[in-house]
Amino acid sequence: MNTNNIRKVLLAVLGLVVIALALFFSGVIANSKVPYQPKKQDTTKQVLTQIVSNGSVSVSLPANGLLQAVNRVELTARVQGVLQPGAHLFRAGTSYKKGEVLLKVDASEYQAGVLAQRANFYNQVTALLPDLKLDFPNAYNAWSNYTAQWSINSPTPKLPEFTDSGVKNYITGRGVVAAYYALKAQEQNLDFYTVRAPFDGVLVNAQVTEGSLIRPGQSLGTFIGAGDYELAVSVAPSYAAQLKTGATVQLHALDGSQSYTGVVKRINQSVDATTQSIRVFIGVRSTALAEGVYLNADLQAQAIDNAFALDRGLVTADQQVFSVVDNQLKLIDVQVVHYAEKQAVVRGIPDGTVVLAKPLVGAFEGMPVLPTASVQ
């Protein structure tokens, strides 16, 4: 046998030996592994429960809106002229006391016309005195005293009373009465050149400045009274029927940092056709507030008798609630009377029934549970 054949035989024998050893050790390793046995899991979940005790439940209606000043005046020009500088600049944010001049329009030209009309009227009255002294001596003293108290720089005094029809016809026929009322109308228009604050407040909007030409009907600005505000909120008609004027309302800022107490002042009886809601107006007084502030309101409606309040997440779509009986969940049919933001007010659960206090993910009827504590 030559060398090549011997080499082939040795390689074949060596290969068989390697295969045999591999099979042997693989069997040993396989027999040494312990079979995997999964641990049994306890499917019983711990739950927080509460005991039902039906009674009177106060219903809170959440609402929100923007504050608006109760005393609010839109300033509009009734005369024409140039706006004059005053004690305060006519600017937004300027505060005024009641009776203080808000703005003043140059009335020199119009005032000159009023003075001329007063002089003409005075001449017209004094021209009647000689005839009155001859024809109506009993009325002469009254009209003579009327001219004596006359002043061209003061408002025209009221005409003397007519005690005699003859005097009345004589005076009226001379055009004195007509001239008097025309003059009084001019004097009243003269008052429109000066606008005074009707109450303590602040100018929140100014649309003109000193030196501007003012025209009749022009919008000048907005003046509001500070500290007295009104909050208008919208509620469903069914809830509005439960509210009463004079009821106390708790108001909160959006961030919850401030709280205020308001009072229901008015309840509109008209339903908004677009939103199908009714407007409720809440009054609130505070110097810390300002017009335009957004507030949340908690309206207290009439209490619901023989009911129980729980987390609204506990009520299923079929209006059922999970109770705990013998450490198992059982569904109970309920009647939902009112839904709030976080709670639901229900009827139909017997007193003493143990129900879930918090929603349980994946809950089903017959599910084993372990109550850990009860919430009263």
Secondary structure by P-SEA (a helix, b strand, c coil): ccaaaaaaaaaaaaaaaaaaaaaaaaaaaaaaccbbbbcccccbbbbbbbbbbbcbbbbbbbbbbbbbbccccccccccbbbbbbcccccccccccccccccccccaaaaaaaaaaaaaaaaaaaaaaaaaaaaccccaaaaaaaaaaacccccccccccccccaaaaaaaaaaaaaaaaaaaaaaaaaaaaccccccccccccccccccccccccccccbbbbbcccbbbbbbbcaaaaaaccccbbbbbbcccccbbbbbbbccccccccccccbbbbbbbbbcccccccbbbbbbbbccccccccccccccccccbbbbbbcccbbbbbbbbbccccccbbbbccccccbbbbccccccccccbbbbbccccc
